[in-house]
Amino acid sequence: MDETLTMLQELTDAPGPSGFEAPVRHVLQRYLAPYGEIITDNLGSVAVRKVGQQNGPKVLIAGHLDEVGFMITRVTDDGYLKFQTIGGWWDQVMLAQRVEVITRNGVIPGVIGSKPPHILAPEERTKMVEKKQMYIDIGASSKEQVREWGISPGDPVVPVCPFTVMRNPDMLMAKAWDNRFGCALVVEVLKRLADTRHANVLYGAATVQEEVGLRGATTIANIVQPDIAFALDTGIAGDTPGVGPDDAIGKLGGGPVILLYDGSMIPHTGLRDLVIDTAQAEGIAVQFDKMAGGGTDAGKFHVTGAGAPSLVLGVAVRYIHTHASIMHRGDFDQAATLLAAVIKRLDSETVRSLKSNGA
């Protein structure tokens, strides 16, 4: 594998549900360190400061470290684990899936239990099993044995899906593309700008607890106080059976996705147009999408201080918020090229014009 694929594998294989991002942060910090001064907040978000021009405008680009996962809340007398979801899960995609419980003593494998179809009553076959009815089976025989194995309520649980280059090598399958792709994209942009002058101070960041309320976005933005901000996050792929263009538009292999609207932010028009014009100049096709529900870190970035023009830029990903998701390597590479080109254009005059003209 090339260096980028190795980084993507390390980032996606690492466990890191919201509130438990340390293993992912340690991986990412190693990749960020060559590019500048490391900055952290008190929640666990991390950023690297790369000075292109001293006293230039501050540009923040950020993915989020956390993935959707689970937390152990109770152990039954028979040794089964009850759990709370962390982030947005649809009940139907959870049953019979492998998981790993992350304890202070190491990783313990398990599976989210389900009844075999042979014993389902007719009325059960037509109903979705609710989260509160689910449990994790780790092969323990009692509550005492679970305790001996070092599992405690509050321990995090992550889905299992090893990083996989598919038969079509452009297609990459893993858990946690939402949003380890964004973390990797920060590194790729820094790499492309490593020996290039840019008329600003660039902060390449990764935030914590995005999936449970954009919390790390608030704290890291308070530290950076950006003039311009980009949240690098996944778009919902619309190229699978049963998904129509009014549900999701982005297609894998169709280029980077610009989010036109989400539940936390309406993007800055001038910044949006700058990205579109840059993409056209670079010969990069872009896609557009909207997300009526939910939000992104840009929802916090754009209201920092007196306000920072912000935009969400990403790639389409299939099956987000499940155990296994798929993205296209070409979309990732083009997003890095586009974002690096945009950053080169963000000099003091351009940023001043964007801020003074509002949305």
Protein Blocks (a to p, Z undefined) as FASTA:
>chain_A
ZZklmmmmmmmmpgcdehilmmmmmmmmmmmmmnoccdddfkopacddddfbghiacddd
dddfbdcddddfbdcfkopacdddedjddfklmgopacddddfkbccddddddddfklgc
fklmmpccdfklgccdehiabfklmmmnopaehiacdddddddddfblmbccdehklamk
mmmmmmmmmmmmmmcccfbdcdddddehklnnommmmmmmmmnopabdcdddddddfkbg
hiafklpmbdghiapaddfbdfkbccdfklmmmmmmmmmmnopacdddddfegcdfklmm
mmgcjbpaddddddddehihifbdcddfklmmmmmmmmmmmmmmmcfklmmmmmmnmZZ
